Amino acid sequence: MAKLRTVTLLALFIGLFSIAAADNLQINGASPTADSAHPTRGMTQARVEATFGSPDAKIAPVGDPPIARWEYKDFVVFFEYDRVIHSVVKR
């Protein structure tokens, strides 16, 4: 009985440590942390415009808090107030 308990605990211990793994997601060969590809979280609207130029379209803010959207040729940037909350690379 003690041997069965030891084997069971050993199998459980090995199983717990074998599931702790992670992968990095890469889309079209671009790293999700690449700063030069698109704006990063926390950038101001002024910095985005200075770095990437004027957007093709500026969609007015909606909701509370106000969420605005700027559309560029290769990506779309979402702002909360004047800060980037998310940017998406277009397909």
HTML snippet that shows the backbone in 3Dmol.js (N, CA, C, O; Angstrom):
<script src="https://3Dmol.org/build/3Dmol-min.js"></script>
<div id="view" style="width:600px;height:400px;position:relative"></div>
<script>
const pdb = `
ATOM      1  N   MET A   1       0.813  -1.192   0.000  1.00  0.00           N
ATOM      2  CA  MET A   1       0.000   0.000   0.000  1.00  0.00           C
ATOM      3  C   MET A   1       0.862   1.264   0.000  1.00  0.00           C
ATOM      4  O   MET A   1       0.554   2.226  -0.704  1.00  0.00           O
ATOM      5  N   ALA A   2       1.930   1.263   0.780  1.00  0.00           N
ATOM      6  CA  ALA A   2       2.813   2.427   0.854  1.00  0.00           C
ATOM      7  C   ALA A   2       3.517   2.637  -0.481  1.00  0.00           C
ATOM      8  O   ALA A   2       3.754   3.773  -0.894  1.00  0.00           O
ATOM      9  N   LYS A   3       3.853   1.528  -1.160  1.00  0.00           N
ATOM     10  CA  LYS A   3       4.520   1.633  -2.453  1.00  0.00           C
ATOM     11  C   LYS A   3       3.577   2.241  -3.494  1.00  0.00           C
ATOM     12  O   LYS A   3       4.004   3.052  -4.316  1.00  0.00           O
ATOM     13  N   LEU A   4       2.305   1.857  -3.464  1.00  0.00           N
ATOM     14  CA  LEU A   4       1.315   2.410  -4.391  1.00  0.00           C
ATOM     15  C   LEU A   4       1.119   3.902  -4.147  1.00  0.00           C
ATOM     16  O   LEU A   4       1.006   4.681  -5.093  1.00  0.00           O
ATOM     17  N   ARG A   5       1.078   4.295  -2.884  1.00  0.00           N
ATOM     18  CA  ARG A   5       0.927   5.707  -2.535  1.00  0.00           C
ATOM     19  C   ARG A   5       2.130   6.507  -3.020  1.00  0.00           C
ATOM     20  O   ARG A   5       1.958   7.609  -3.541  1.00  0.00           O
ATOM     21  N   THR A   6       3.329   5.987  -2.865  1.00  0.00           N
ATOM     22  CA  THR A   6       4.545   6.671  -3.302  1.00  0.00           C
ATOM     23  C   THR A   6       4.560   6.824  -4.821  1.00  0.00           C
ATOM     24  O   THR A   6       4.902   7.892  -5.329  1.00  0.00           O
ATOM     25  N   VAL A   7       4.199   5.783  -5.542  1.00  0.00           N
ATOM     26  CA  VAL A   7       4.167   5.831  -6.999  1.00  0.00           C
ATOM     27  C   VAL A   7       3.117   6.841  -7.469  1.00  0.00           C
ATOM     28  O   VAL A   7       3.358   7.603  -8.405  1.00  0.00           O
ATOM     29  N   THR A   8       1.955   6.841  -6.818  1.00  0.00           N
ATOM     30  CA  THR A   8       0.895   7.783  -7.176  1.00  0.00           C
ATOM     31  C   THR A   8       1.329   9.225  -6.934  1.00  0.00           C
ATOM     32  O   THR A   8       1.111  10.082  -7.790  1.00  0.00           O
ATOM     33  N   LEU A   9       1.928   9.502  -5.807  1.00  0.00           N
ATOM     34  CA  LEU A   9       2.407  10.856  -5.514  1.00  0.00           C
ATOM     35  C   LEU A   9       3.516  11.273  -6.476  1.00  0.00           C
ATOM     36  O   LEU A   9       3.553  12.430  -6.897  1.00  0.00           O
ATOM     37  N   LEU A  10       4.404  10.378  -6.828  1.00  0.00           N
ATOM     38  CA  LEU A  10       5.471  10.679  -7.772  1.00  0.00           C
ATOM     39  C   LEU A  10       4.895  10.991  -9.152  1.00  0.00           C
ATOM     40  O   LEU A  10       5.349  11.928  -9.808  1.00  0.00           O
ATOM     41  N   ALA A  11       3.909  10.223  -9.599  1.00  0.00           N
ATOM     42  CA  ALA A  11       3.276  10.473 -10.891  1.00  0.00           C
ATOM     43  C   ALA A  11       2.548  11.815 -10.880  1.00  0.00           C
ATOM     44  O   ALA A  11       2.603  12.547 -11.868  1.00  0.00           O
ATOM     45  N   LEU A  12       1.874  12.149  -9.794  1.00  0.00           N
ATOM     46  CA  LEU A  12       1.191  13.427  -9.670  1.00  0.00           C
ATOM     47  C   LEU A  12       2.198  14.585  -9.685  1.00  0.00           C
ATOM     48  O   LEU A  12       1.964  15.597 -10.345  1.00  0.00           O
ATOM     49  N   PHE A  13       3.282  14.446  -8.983  1.00  0.00           N
ATOM     50  CA  PHE A  13       4.327  15.467  -8.922  1.00  0.00           C
ATOM     51  C   PHE A  13       4.931  15.714 -10.308  1.00  0.00           C
ATOM     52  O   PHE A  13       5.114  16.867 -10.698  1.00  0.00           O
ATOM     53  N   ILE A  14       5.237  14.675 -11.039  1.00  0.00           N
ATOM     54  CA  ILE A  14       5.787  14.801 -12.394  1.00  0.00           C
ATOM     55  C   ILE A  14       4.755  15.421 -13.329  1.00  0.00           C
ATOM     56  O   ILE A  14       5.102  16.252 -14.168  1.00  0.00           O
ATOM     57  N   GLY A  15       3.501  15.029 -13.195  1.00  0.00           N
ATOM     58  CA  GLY A  15       2.439  15.568 -14.033  1.00  0.00           C
ATOM     59  C   GLY A  15       2.224  17.061 -13.825  1.00  0.00           C
ATOM     60  O   GLY A  15       1.964  17.787 -14.785  1.00  0.00           O
ATOM     61  N   LEU A  16       2.327  17.526 -12.593  1.00  0.00           N
ATOM     62  CA  LEU A  16       2.141  18.945 -12.312  1.00  0.00           C
ATOM     63  C   LEU A  16       3.217  19.804 -12.969  1.00  0.00           C
ATOM     64  O   LEU A  16       2.921  20.889 -13.470  1.00  0.00           O
ATOM     65  N   PHE A  17       4.440  19.336 -12.970  1.00  0.00           N
ATOM     66  CA  PHE A  17       5.524  20.122 -13.543  1.00  0.00           C
ATOM     67  C   PHE A  17       5.614  20.001 -15.063  1.00  0.00           C
ATOM     68  O   PHE A  17       6.245  20.836 -15.711  1.00  0.00           O
ATOM     69  N   SER A  18       5.005  18.998 -15.624  1.00  0.00           N
ATOM     70  CA  SER A  18       5.076  18.834 -17.075  1.00  0.00           C
ATOM     71  C   SER A  18       4.080  19.727 -17.810  1.00  0.00           C
ATOM     72  O   SER A  18       4.243  19.953 -19.009  1.00  0.00           O
ATOM     73  N   ILE A  19       3.046  20.246 -17.126  1.00  0.00           N
ATOM     74  CA  ILE A  19       2.058  21.084 -17.796  1.00  0.00           C
ATOM     75  C   ILE A  19       2.424  22.566 -17.780  1.00  0.00           C
ATOM     76  O   ILE A  19       1.748  23.360 -18.433  1.00  0.00           O
ATOM     77  N   ALA A  20       3.454  22.960 -17.068  1.00  0.00           N
ATOM     78  CA  ALA A  20       3.847  24.368 -16.986  1.00  0.00           C
ATOM     79  C   ALA A  20       4.767  24.720 -18.147  1.00  0.00           C
ATOM     80  O   ALA A  20       5.990  24.690 -18.005  1.00  0.00           O
ATOM     81  N   ALA A  21       4.182  25.053 -19.296  1.00  0.00           N
ATOM     82  CA  ALA A  21       4.946  25.421 -20.484  1.00  0.00           C
ATOM     83  C   ALA A  21       4.199  26.506 -21.235  1.00  0.00           C
ATOM     84  O   ALA A  21       2.977  26.617 -21.132  1.00  0.00           O
ATOM     85  N   ALA A  22       4.949  27.319 -22.003  1.00  0.00           N
ATOM     86  CA  ALA A  22       4.320  28.396 -22.772  1.00  0.00           C
ATOM     87  C   ALA A  22       5.061  28.573 -24.091  1.00  0.00           C
ATOM     88  O   ALA A  22       6.238  28.233 -24.212  1.00  0.00           O
ATOM     89  N   ASP A  23       4.352  29.110 -25.071  1.00  0.00           N
ATOM     90  CA  ASP A  23       4.934  29.404 -26.377  1.00  0.00           C
ATOM     91  C   ASP A  23       4.738  30.877 -26.692  1.00  0.00           C
ATOM     92  O   ASP A  23       3.805  31.504 -26.191  1.00  0.00           O
ATOM     93  N   ASN A  24       5.615  31.429 -27.520  1.00  0.00           N
ATOM     94  CA  ASN A  24       5.449  32.787 -28.027  1.00  0.00           C
ATOM     95  C   ASN A  24       4.683  32.732 -29.331  1.00  0.00           C
ATOM     96  O   ASN A  24       4.950  31.879 -30.178  1.00  0.00           O
ATOM     97  N   LEU A  25       3.739  33.632 -29.497  1.00  0.00           N
ATOM     98  CA  LEU A  25       2.931  33.687 -30.700  1.00  0.00           C
ATOM     99  C   LEU A  25       3.572  34.630 -31.703  1.00  0.00           C
ATOM    100  O   LEU A  25       3.863  35.781 -31.379  1.00  0.00           O
ATOM    101  N   GLN A  26       3.794  34.148 -32.921  1.00  0.00           N
ATOM    102  CA  GLN A  26       4.298  34.988 -33.993  1.00  0.00           C
ATOM    103  C   GLN A  26       3.334  34.904 -35.168  1.00  0.00           C
ATOM    104  O   GLN A  26       2.944  33.818 -35.598  1.00  0.00           O
ATOM    105  N   ILE A  27       2.956  36.085 -35.682  1.00  0.00           N
ATOM    106  CA  ILE A  27       2.037  36.148 -36.802  1.00  0.00           C
ATOM    107  C   ILE A  27       2.771  36.761 -37.974  1.00  0.00           C
ATOM    108  O   ILE A  27       3.305  37.865 -37.866  1.00  0.00           O
ATOM    109  N   ASN A  28       2.802  36.058 -39.093  1.00  0.00           N
ATOM    110  CA  ASN A  28       3.482  36.510 -40.294  1.00  0.00           C
ATOM    111  C   ASN A  28       4.949  36.862 -40.030  1.00  0.00           C
ATOM    112  O   ASN A  28       5.486  37.785 -40.641  1.00  0.00           O
ATOM    113  N   GLY A  29       5.585  36.136 -39.133  1.00  0.00           N
ATOM    114  CA  GLY A  29       7.005  36.351 -38.863  1.00  0.00           C
ATOM    115  C   GLY A  29       7.305  37.562 -38.011  1.00  0.00           C
ATOM    116  O   GLY A  29       8.476  37.830 -37.741  1.00  0.00           O
ATOM    117  N   ALA A  30       6.296  38.312 -37.570  1.00  0.00           N
ATOM    118  CA  ALA A  30       6.526  39.497 -36.756  1.00  0.00           C
ATOM    119  C   ALA A  30       6.370  39.156 -35.285  1.00  0.00           C
ATOM    120  O   ALA A  30       5.432  38.461 -34.897  1.00  0.00           O
ATOM    121  N   SER A  31       7.273  39.638 -34.486  1.00  0.00           N
ATOM    122  CA  SER A  31       7.202  39.427 -33.059  1.00  0.00           C
ATOM    123  C   SER A  31       6.152  40.350 -32.466  1.00  0.00           C
ATOM    124  O   SER A  31       6.048  41.498 -32.897  1.00  0.00           O
ATOM    125  N   PRO A  32       5.364  39.892 -31.489  1.00  0.00           N
ATOM    126  CA  PRO A  32       4.356  40.760 -30.896  1.00  0.00           C
ATOM    127  C   PRO A  32       4.943  41.917 -30.116  1.00  0.00           C
ATOM    128  O   PRO A  32       4.218  42.846 -29.761  1.00  0.00           O
ATOM    129  N   THR A  33       6.240  41.886 -29.838  1.00  0.00           N
ATOM    130  CA  THR A  33       6.870  42.972 -29.097  1.00  0.00           C
ATOM    131  C   THR A  33       7.655  43.908 -29.999  1.00  0.00           C
ATOM    132  O   THR A  33       8.362  44.782 -29.496  1.00  0.00           O
ATOM    133  N   ALA A  34       7.558  43.759 -31.302  1.00  0.00           N
ATOM    134  CA  ALA A  34       8.301  44.615 -32.215  1.00  0.00           C
ATOM    135  C   ALA A  34       7.751  46.031 -32.168  1.00  0.00           C
ATOM    136  O   ALA A  34       6.600  46.256 -32.542  1.00  0.00           O
ATOM    137  N   ASP A  35       8.556  46.992 -31.714  1.00  0.00           N
ATOM    138  CA  ASP A  35       8.097  48.357 -31.531  1.00  0.00           C
ATOM    139  C   ASP A  35       7.928  49.101 -32.839  1.00  0.00           C
ATOM    140  O   ASP A  35       7.056  49.964 -32.935  1.00  0.00           O
ATOM    141  N   SER A  36       8.727  48.799 -33.847  1.00  0.00           N
ATOM    142  CA  SER A  36       8.709  49.586 -35.068  1.00  0.00           C
ATOM    143  C   SER A  36       7.559  49.213 -36.003  1.00  0.00           C
ATOM    144  O   SER A  36       7.247  49.989 -36.906  1.00  0.00           O
ATOM    145  N   ALA A  37       6.918  48.055 -35.823  1.00  0.00           N
ATOM    146  CA  ALA A  37       5.869  47.603 -36.727  1.00  0.00           C
ATOM    147  C   ALA A  37       4.567  48.377 -36.536  1.00  0.00           C
ATOM    148  O   ALA A  37       3.896  48.699 -37.517  1.00  0.00           O
ATOM    149  N   HIS A  38       4.204  48.677 -35.308  1.00  0.00           N
ATOM    150  CA  HIS A  38       2.967  49.388 -34.999  1.00  0.00           C
ATOM    151  C   HIS A  38       3.074  49.989 -33.604  1.00  0.00           C
ATOM    152  O   HIS A  38       3.956  49.602 -32.837  1.00  0.00           O
ATOM    153  N   PRO A  39       2.194  50.928 -33.259  1.00  0.00           N
ATOM    154  CA  PRO A  39       2.272  51.576 -31.940  1.00  0.00           C
ATOM    155  C   PRO A  39       2.098  50.580 -30.798  1.00  0.00           C
ATOM    156  O   PRO A  39       1.425  49.558 -30.937  1.00  0.00           O
ATOM    157  N   THR A  40       2.715  50.900 -29.678  1.00  0.00           N
ATOM    158  CA  THR A  40       2.625  50.040 -28.504  1.00  0.00           C
ATOM    159  C   THR A  40       1.738  50.680 -27.453  1.00  0.00           C
ATOM    160  O   THR A  40       1.491  51.886 -27.476  1.00  0.00           O
ATOM    161  N   ARG A  41       1.274  49.875 -26.554  1.00  0.00           N
ATOM    162  CA  ARG A  41       0.368  50.313 -25.490  1.00  0.00           C
ATOM    163  C   ARG A  41       0.995  51.446 -24.678  1.00  0.00           C
ATOM    164  O   ARG A  41       2.167  51.385 -24.306  1.00  0.00           O
ATOM    165  N   GLY A  42       0.199  52.477 -24.410  1.00  0.00           N
ATOM    166  CA  GLY A  42       0.655  53.586 -23.592  1.00  0.00           C
ATOM    167  C   GLY A  42       1.172  54.786 -24.365  1.00  0.00           C
ATOM    168  O   GLY A  42       1.351  55.858 -23.785  1.00  0.00           O
ATOM    169  N   MET A  43       1.418  54.630 -25.669  1.00  0.00           N
ATOM    170  CA  MET A  43       1.880  55.768 -26.468  1.00  0.00           C
ATOM    171  C   MET A  43       0.774  56.810 -26.554  1.00  0.00           C
ATOM    172  O   MET A  43      -0.409  56.468 -26.557  1.00  0.00           O
ATOM    173  N   THR A  44       1.158  58.083 -26.623  1.00  0.00           N
ATOM    174  CA  THR A  44       0.175  59.148 -26.774  1.00  0.00           C
ATOM    175  C   THR A  44      -0.198  59.308 -28.240  1.00  0.00           C
ATOM    176  O   THR A  44       0.508  58.831 -29.128  1.00  0.00           O
ATOM    177  N   GLN A  45      -1.320  59.986 -28.483  1.00  0.00           N
ATOM    178  CA  GLN A  45      -1.733  60.243 -29.857  1.00  0.00           C
ATOM    179  C   GLN A  45      -0.692  61.087 -30.581  1.00  0.00           C
ATOM    180  O   GLN A  45      -0.414  60.862 -31.759  1.00  0.00           O
ATOM    181  N   ALA A  46      -0.115  62.058 -29.875  1.00  0.00           N
ATOM    182  CA  ALA A  46       0.906  62.918 -30.496  1.00  0.00           C
ATOM    183  C   ALA A  46       2.130  62.105 -30.909  1.00  0.00           C
ATOM    184  O   ALA A  46       2.686  62.320 -31.986  1.00  0.00           O
ATOM    185  N   ARG A  47       2.552  61.173 -30.055  1.00  0.00           N
ATOM    186  CA  ARG A  47       3.722  60.357 -30.383  1.00  0.00           C
ATOM    187  C   ARG A  47       3.427  59.405 -31.539  1.00  0.00           C
ATOM    188  O   ARG A  47       4.284  59.190 -32.396  1.00  0.00           O
ATOM    189  N   VAL A  48       2.221  58.833 -31.569  1.00  0.00           N
ATOM    190  CA  VAL A  48       1.843  57.944 -32.672  1.00  0.00           C
ATOM    191  C   VAL A  48       1.879  58.710 -33.982  1.00  0.00           C
ATOM    192  O   VAL A  48       2.416  58.224 -34.977  1.00  0.00           O
ATOM    193  N   GLU A  49       1.305  59.917 -33.984  1.00  0.00           N
ATOM    194  CA  GLU A  49       1.272  60.707 -35.211  1.00  0.00           C
ATOM    195  C   GLU A  49       2.670  61.155 -35.616  1.00  0.00           C
ATOM    196  O   GLU A  49       2.978  61.204 -36.807  1.00  0.00           O
ATOM    197  N   ALA A  50       3.527  61.484 -34.639  1.00  0.00           N
ATOM    198  CA  ALA A  50       4.898  61.884 -34.954  1.00  0.00           C
ATOM    199  C   ALA A  50       5.713  60.719 -35.493  1.00  0.00           C
ATOM    200  O   ALA A  50       6.557  60.906 -36.369  1.00  0.00           O
ATOM    201  N   THR A  51       5.472  59.524 -34.982  1.00  0.00           N
ATOM    202  CA  THR A  51       6.245  58.346 -35.377  1.00  0.00           C
ATOM    203  C   THR A  51       5.746  57.726 -36.677  1.00  0.00           C
ATOM    204  O   THR A  51       6.549  57.349 -37.532  1.00  0.00           O
ATOM    205  N   PHE A  52       4.428  57.617 -36.834  1.00  0.00           N
ATOM    206  CA  PHE A  52       3.848  56.882 -37.966  1.00  0.00           C
ATOM    207  C   PHE A  52       3.158  57.776 -38.995  1.00  0.00           C
ATOM    208  O   PHE A  52       2.664  57.279 -40.008  1.00  0.00           O
ATOM    209  N   GLY A  53       3.116  59.080 -38.753  1.00  0.00           N
ATOM    210  CA  GLY A  53       2.474  59.998 -39.681  1.00  0.00           C
ATOM    211  C   GLY A  53       0.980  60.099 -39.433  1.00  0.00           C
ATOM    212  O   GLY A  53       0.440  59.475 -38.520  1.00  0.00           O
ATOM    213  N   SER A  54       0.328  60.889 -40.256  1.00  0.00           N
ATOM    214  CA  SER A  54      -1.120  61.067 -40.132  1.00  0.00           C
ATOM    215  C   SER A  54      -1.845  59.792 -40.558  1.00  0.00           C
ATOM    216  O   SER A  54      -1.453  59.152 -41.534  1.00  0.00           O
ATOM    217  N   PRO A  55      -2.897  59.421 -39.832  1.00  0.00           N
ATOM    218  CA  PRO A  55      -3.647  58.223 -40.206  1.00  0.00           C
ATOM    219  C   PRO A  55      -4.491  58.470 -41.452  1.00  0.00           C
ATOM    220  O   PRO A  55      -4.776  59.614 -41.807  1.00  0.00           O
ATOM    221  N   ASP A  56      -4.884  57.392 -42.105  1.00  0.00           N
ATOM    222  CA  ASP A  56      -5.775  57.477 -43.263  1.00  0.00           C
ATOM    223  C   ASP A  56      -7.164  57.947 -42.830  1.00  0.00           C
ATOM    224  O   ASP A  56      -7.842  58.665 -43.565  1.00  0.00           O
ATOM    225  N   ALA A  57      -7.578  57.536 -41.633  1.00  0.00           N
ATOM    226  CA  ALA A  57      -8.892  57.928 -41.110  1.00  0.00           C
ATOM    227  C   ALA A  57      -8.821  58.012 -39.591  1.00  0.00           C
ATOM    228  O   ALA A  57      -8.160  57.200 -38.944  1.00  0.00           O
ATOM    229  N   LYS A  58      -9.514  59.009 -39.025  1.00  0.00           N
ATOM    230  CA  LYS A  58      -9.667  59.142 -37.581  1.00  0.00           C
ATOM    231  C   LYS A  58     -11.147  58.977 -37.264  1.00  0.00           C
ATOM    232  O   LYS A  58     -11.975  59.786 -37.683  1.00  0.00           O
ATOM    233  N   ILE A  59     -11.473  57.922 -36.520  1.00  0.00           N
ATOM    234  CA  ILE A  59     -12.847  57.652 -36.131  1.00  0.00           C
ATOM    235  C   ILE A  59     -13.078  58.292 -34.760  1.00  0.00           C
ATOM    236  O   ILE A  59     -12.313  58.051 -33.825  1.00  0.00           O
ATOM    237  N   ALA A  60     -14.118  59.098 -34.640  1.00  0.00           N
ATOM    238  CA  ALA A  60     -14.403  59.842 -33.412  1.00  0.00           C
ATOM    239  C   ALA A  60     -14.612  58.906 -32.223  1.00  0.00           C
ATOM    240  O   ALA A  60     -15.078  57.779 -32.388  1.00  0.00           O
ATOM    241  N   PRO A  61     -14.262  59.384 -31.017  1.00  0.00           N
ATOM    242  CA  PRO A  61     -14.454  58.572 -29.818  1.00  0.00           C
ATOM    243  C   PRO A  61     -15.923  58.270 -29.540  1.00  0.00           C
ATOM    244  O   PRO A  61     -16.801  59.094 -29.794  1.00  0.00           O
ATOM    245  N   VAL A  62     -16.168  57.075 -29.015  1.00  0.00           N
ATOM    246  CA  VAL A  62     -17.515  56.673 -28.605  1.00  0.00           C
ATOM    247  C   VAL A  62     -17.436  56.002 -27.241  1.00  0.00           C
ATOM    248  O   VAL A  62     -16.400  55.446 -26.876  1.00  0.00           O
ATOM    249  N   GLY A  63     -18.533  56.056 -26.487  1.00  0.00           N
ATOM    250  CA  GLY A  63     -18.626  55.338 -25.223  1.00  0.00           C
ATOM    251  C   GLY A  63     -18.040  56.082 -24.047  1.00  0.00           C
ATOM    252  O   GLY A  63     -17.611  57.229 -24.162  1.00  0.00           O
ATOM    253  N   ASP A  64     -18.031  55.406 -22.912  1.00  0.00           N
ATOM    254  CA  ASP A  64     -17.469  55.946 -21.679  1.00  0.00           C
ATOM    255  C   ASP A  64     -16.698  54.840 -20.982  1.00  0.00           C
ATOM    256  O   ASP A  64     -17.336  53.928 -20.455  1.00  0.00           O
ATOM    257  N   PRO A  65     -15.387  54.854 -20.939  1.00  0.00           N
ATOM    258  CA  PRO A  65     -14.507  55.914 -21.407  1.00  0.00           C
ATOM    259  C   PRO A  65     -14.498  55.996 -22.933  1.00  0.00           C
ATOM    260  O   PRO A  65     -14.792  55.015 -23.616  1.00  0.00           O
ATOM    261  N   PRO A  66     -14.158  57.168 -23.458  1.00  0.00           N
ATOM    262  CA  PRO A  66     -14.179  57.339 -24.911  1.00  0.00           C
ATOM    263  C   PRO A  66     -13.075  56.540 -25.597  1.00  0.00           C
ATOM    264  O   PRO A  66     -11.899  56.664 -25.255  1.00  0.00           O
ATOM    265  N   ILE A  67     -13.470  55.721 -26.568  1.00  0.00           N
ATOM    266  CA  ILE A  67     -12.530  54.913 -27.339  1.00  0.00           C
ATOM    267  C   ILE A  67     -12.520  55.442 -28.774  1.00  0.00           C
ATOM    268  O   ILE A  67     -13.548  55.449 -29.451  1.00  0.00           O
ATOM    269  N   ALA A  68     -11.353  55.883 -29.224  1.00  0.00           N
ATOM    270  CA  ALA A  68     -11.196  56.380 -30.592  1.00  0.00           C
ATOM    271  C   ALA A  68     -10.395  55.369 -31.398  1.00  0.00           C
ATOM    272  O   ALA A  68      -9.700  54.522 -30.838  1.00  0.00           O
ATOM    273  N   ARG A  69     -10.501  55.466 -32.720  1.00  0.00           N
ATOM    274  CA  ARG A  69      -9.794  54.534 -33.605  1.00  0.00           C
ATOM    275  C   ARG A  69      -9.128  55.333 -34.716  1.00  0.00           C
ATOM    276  O   ARG A  69      -9.754  56.192 -35.336  1.00  0.00           O
ATOM    277  N   TRP A  70      -7.856  55.044 -34.961  1.00  0.00           N
ATOM    278  CA  TRP A  70      -7.130  55.616 -36.085  1.00  0.00           C
ATOM    279  C   TRP A  70      -6.780  54.476 -37.019  1.00  0.00           C
ATOM    280  O   TRP A  70      -6.255  53.453 -36.582  1.00  0.00           O
ATOM    281  N   GLU A  71      -7.062  54.641 -38.286  1.00  0.00           N
ATOM    282  CA  GLU A  71      -6.787  53.597 -39.271  1.00  0.00           C
ATOM    283  C   GLU A  71      -5.622  54.014 -40.155  1.00  0.00           C
ATOM    284  O   GLU A  71      -5.649  55.075 -40.779  1.00  0.00           O
ATOM    285  N   TYR A  72      -4.606  53.174 -40.202  1.00  0.00           N
ATOM    286  CA  TYR A  72      -3.453  53.332 -41.080  1.00  0.00           C
ATOM    287  C   TYR A  72      -3.527  52.259 -42.159  1.00  0.00           C
ATOM    288  O   TYR A  72      -4.390  51.383 -42.108  1.00  0.00           O
ATOM    289  N   LYS A  73      -2.645  52.323 -43.110  1.00  0.00           N
ATOM    290  CA  LYS A  73      -2.642  51.348 -44.210  1.00  0.00           C
ATOM    291  C   LYS A  73      -2.435  49.922 -43.697  1.00  0.00           C
ATOM    292  O   LYS A  73      -3.124  48.998 -44.130  1.00  0.00           O
ATOM    293  N   ASP A  74      -1.482  49.745 -42.769  1.00  0.00           N
ATOM    294  CA  ASP A  74      -1.111  48.397 -42.325  1.00  0.00           C
ATOM    295  C   ASP A  74      -1.641  48.007 -40.955  1.00  0.00           C
ATOM    296  O   ASP A  74      -1.571  46.835 -40.585  1.00  0.00           O
ATOM    297  N   PHE A  75      -2.166  48.951 -40.197  1.00  0.00           N
ATOM    298  CA  PHE A  75      -2.631  48.637 -38.852  1.00  0.00           C
ATOM    299  C   PHE A  75      -3.714  49.618 -38.412  1.00  0.00           C
ATOM    300  O   PHE A  75      -3.920  50.662 -39.031  1.00  0.00           O
ATOM    301  N   VAL A  76      -4.406  49.255 -37.319  1.00  0.00           N
ATOM    302  CA  VAL A  76      -5.434  50.097 -36.702  1.00  0.00           C
ATOM    303  C   VAL A  76      -5.037  50.290 -35.248  1.00  0.00           C
ATOM    304  O   VAL A  76      -4.603  49.350 -34.581  1.00  0.00           O
ATOM    305  N   VAL A  77      -5.190  51.522 -34.762  1.00  0.00           N
ATOM    306  CA  VAL A  77      -4.807  51.853 -33.386  1.00  0.00           C
ATOM    307  C   VAL A  77      -6.050  52.283 -32.621  1.00  0.00           C
ATOM    308  O   VAL A  77      -6.838  53.088 -33.117  1.00  0.00           O
ATOM    309  N   PHE A  78      -6.229  51.750 -31.417  1.00  0.00           N
ATOM    310  CA  PHE A  78      -7.342  52.107 -30.550  1.00  0.00           C
ATOM    311  C   PHE A  78      -6.815  52.914 -29.371  1.00  0.00           C
ATOM    312  O   PHE A  78      -5.828  52.539 -28.737  1.00  0.00           O
ATOM    313  N   PHE A  79      -7.492  54.039 -29.083  1.00  0.00           N
ATOM    314  CA  PHE A  79      -7.090  54.929 -28.001  1.00  0.00           C
ATOM    315  C   PHE A  79      -8.187  55.018 -26.948  1.00  0.00           C
ATOM    316  O   PHE A  79      -9.374  55.031 -27.275  1.00  0.00           O
ATOM    317  N   GLU A  80      -7.783  55.080 -25.689  1.00  0.00           N
ATOM    318  CA  GLU A  80      -8.675  55.455 -24.596  1.00  0.00           C
ATOM    319  C   GLU A  80      -8.184  56.806 -24.135  1.00  0.00           C
ATOM    320  O   GLU A  80      -7.053  56.935 -23.666  1.00  0.00           O
ATOM    321  N   TYR A  81      -9.025  57.810 -24.265  1.00  0.00           N
ATOM    322  CA  TYR A  81      -8.628  59.208 -24.099  1.00  0.00           C
ATOM    323  C   TYR A  81      -7.531  59.484 -25.124  1.00  0.00           C
ATOM    324  O   TYR A  81      -7.821  59.477 -26.321  1.00  0.00           O
ATOM    325  N   ASP A  82      -6.282  59.726 -24.715  1.00  0.00           N
ATOM    326  CA  ASP A  82      -5.229  60.016 -25.697  1.00  0.00           C
ATOM    327  C   ASP A  82      -4.111  58.975 -25.675  1.00  0.00           C
ATOM    328  O   ASP A  82      -3.028  59.219 -26.206  1.00  0.00           O
ATOM    329  N   ARG A  83      -4.364  57.825 -25.068  1.00  0.00           N
ATOM    330  CA  ARG A  83      -3.348  56.775 -24.953  1.00  0.00           C
ATOM    331  C   ARG A  83      -3.735  55.519 -25.722  1.00  0.00           C
ATOM    332  O   ARG A  83      -4.903  55.132 -25.764  1.00  0.00           O
ATOM    333  N   VAL A  84      -2.725  54.885 -26.335  1.00  0.00           N
ATOM    334  CA  VAL A  84      -2.953  53.625 -27.063  1.00  0.00           C
ATOM    335  C   VAL A  84      -3.315  52.534 -26.067  1.00  0.00           C
ATOM    336  O   VAL A  84      -2.613  52.321 -25.078  1.00  0.00           O
ATOM    337  N   ILE A  85      -4.417  51.848 -26.339  1.00  0.00           N
ATOM    338  CA  ILE A  85      -4.765  50.670 -25.540  1.00  0.00           C
ATOM    339  C   ILE A  85      -4.563  49.379 -26.322  1.00  0.00           C
ATOM    340  O   ILE A  85      -4.414  48.302 -25.744  1.00  0.00           O
ATOM    341  N   HIS A  86      -4.558  49.509 -27.687  1.00  0.00           N
ATOM    342  CA  HIS A  86      -4.382  48.309 -28.498  1.00  0.00           C
ATOM    343  C   HIS A  86      -4.079  48.724 -29.927  1.00  0.00           C
ATOM    344  O   HIS A  86      -4.576  49.746 -30.400  1.00  0.00           O
ATOM    345  N   SER A  87      -3.271  47.940 -30.608  1.00  0.00           N
ATOM    346  CA  SER A  87      -3.069  48.151 -32.039  1.00  0.00           C
ATOM    347  C   SER A  87      -3.096  46.796 -32.725  1.00  0.00           C
ATOM    348  O   SER A  87      -2.584  45.803 -32.207  1.00  0.00           O
ATOM    349  N   VAL A  88      -3.703  46.780 -33.901  1.00  0.00           N
ATOM    350  CA  VAL A  88      -3.929  45.529 -34.627  1.00  0.00           C
ATOM    351  C   VAL A  88      -3.341  45.656 -36.023  1.00  0.00           C
ATOM    352  O   VAL A  88      -3.634  46.612 -36.741  1.00  0.00           O
ATOM    353  N   VAL A  89      -2.517  44.699 -36.405  1.00  0.00           N
ATOM    354  CA  VAL A  89      -1.963  44.667 -37.759  1.00  0.00           C
ATOM    355  C   VAL A  89      -3.010  44.100 -38.695  1.00  0.00           C
ATOM    356  O   VAL A  89      -3.589  43.049 -38.421  1.00  0.00           O
ATOM    357  N   LYS A  90      -3.260  44.792 -39.805  1.00  0.00           N
ATOM    358  CA  LYS A  90      -4.253  44.315 -40.791  1.00  0.00           C
ATOM    359  C   LYS A  90      -3.697  43.136 -41.564  1.00  0.00           C
ATOM    360  O   LYS A  90      -2.483  43.011 -41.725  1.00  0.00           O
ATOM    361  N   ARG A  91      -4.574  42.276 -42.040  1.00  0.00           N
ATOM    362  CA  ARG A  91      -4.166  41.146 -42.868  1.00  0.00           C
ATOM    363  C   ARG A  91      -3.873  41.594 -44.254  1.00  0.00           C
ATOM    364  O   ARG A  91      -3.512  40.780 -45.103  1.00  0.00           O
TER     365      ARG A  91
END
`;
const viewer = $3Dmol.createViewer("view");
viewer.addModel(pdb, "pdb");
viewer.setStyle({}, {cartoon: {color: "spectrum"}});
viewer.zoomTo();
viewer.render();
</script>
